[in-house]
């Protein structure tokens, strides 16, 4: 049996330490958002010293000495960037005092402003959703779930942690319901702003669209504003629709259940919906989609799916895809799918063909036809 060299052993121990403590990265990110650190750096012109941050970050005086350590961690993990004019002969503490923090492309997504194109690209609400205690508590039940006897697969780790599935929990807990819908809305807006700019041809030839599970309507609004001739509606559960206050009539909101029926339309949009459900449930949803487009214009009707197709030569994208798949295992009965798995549920639901193209990192856009 081969034995590790001293250098390999030390490297392995370092890697293990980094992995077992990596849960602190999203915790520190959440802390930075709650303290307004990305906004503070942005409001200082994109660069901020520790003194700048101490002057504006809302922490009491007796906590201010700890901010340097948080910022050091955020810089070490790449959440923010850190430049030191000249670190020669300086201690780490002296370098922290003279250095300047900058936003990275990733932390730039946590700033609540409007970009040069007039789009709001703020994903801070999405980050707060993904790091919420509800998700973290659910993930702590993963090993217990693997050892469980629930053959039906209905008692996912989320249900083990909170006593009900995620959809029932949203009905039960208004605070989580708002957190979920707000978080998903900001991600949907960012994705759809990108889609209408780079893949706008998917909306050619349609005059109506129903965004199924569309939440607050951010995706539907992005489509309606880019293509005013398309009448956009949102179908979602009553507990979601009841919390929405339409302001201008650009998007119509319909309370209902996609498992039961979907209003007649030229196109159905499913953005990050099917990964929440198992294969049989996906076939049921797609069958309702087929009925909706058949009742309007079966020859040209289609389902537009924005979701993950697992598989990428990029290590970072593949890691993101399988990470979201593990999250689905914790939260729902769904999963991220490889292309052959998508193909099977499409055919089982009675669709004839589809076209898939990558869009925005680890997501793909799929046009599904009869």
C-alpha positions, 0 to 999 in steps of 0.5 A: 500500500502506497504511503503519502509523502510528508508534502502530500500529507500536509497538502491533503490536510490543508485541502481537508481543512479548506473543505470542512470549513468552506461552509463559512464562505456563504456565511461570510457572504451573507454577513457582507450583504446584511452589513451592506459591504458591497454597496459601501464599496460601490458608493465609495467609487468602487474602491474603499479602504478599511477606514472608509468601511469603518465609517459607513458599515453599521456596526457598533463601536465595540464590533469595529475591530472585527471588521478587518478580519471579515474583510481579510476573509472576503478578500482571501476567498475572492468575494472582494479584491484587495490591493496593497500599495506596497506591502514590503516590510508591513505586517498583515494588520498594517497592510489591511490599514493601507490597502484598498478593497474593490468589488469583483465581478461576482460581488458587483452582482450584490450591489443594488443599482441599475447598470448602464443598460438600465437593468437591475442586476442585483442578486443579493436577495437570491444569495440571502435565499440560498444561505437562509437558515431554512436551507442550511437546516435542511442540508444538515439532514442529508445523511439522515435522509440517505439512511431513511426507509422512505421508499416513495422519496416524498420525505426529502431533507427539507421536510425532515427538517421542517415537517413539511415540503418546501411548497407547503412551508411557503404557504405556512410561513409568510416570511419564507414565502416572501424570501423565496419569491423575492430571491427567485425574482431577482435571478429570473430578471437577470437571466431573462434580461440576458435571454431577450438580448442574446436569444430573443429569437425564441420569442419570434412568431408568438403573441401570447406567453404564460410564465408558469411558476413565474412568481412576482412576474419579473421574467414575464415583465422582461419579456413584455417590455422587450417584445410589447406585441407578446401578451404575458401572463403569470400562473402561480399558486394562490399564496404567491399571487395573493402577495403581488400587487400589480402596478401597471397591467403589463403582466396579468397574474393568474392564480392556479396550479400547473398540475391541473391546468394552464391557460391557452397560449402560444408559448409556455415558459418554464424557468427553473421549474422542472428541476423542482420535480421528479420525472413523473411530475415533470411529464404531468406538467408538460402534458398540461403545457401541451394542452395549453399550446394545442388549444391555441396554435398547435402548429407553431406553439412551443414550450420554452424551458430555461434550466440546466443540462448537466455536462460541460467542459468547464470545471466551474460550470460543471461544479455549479450544475452538480451543486444545484443538483445536490441542492435539489436533492435537499429541497425537493423531489426534483433534480438537474438532468443530463440531456438523455434524461430531458429527452425521455420526459419530453417524449413521454409527455408526447412532444416530437422534437426540441432544440437546446442552446446554452445560455448564461453559464450553466443554464440552457434554453430549450425550445420544445415542439409538438 
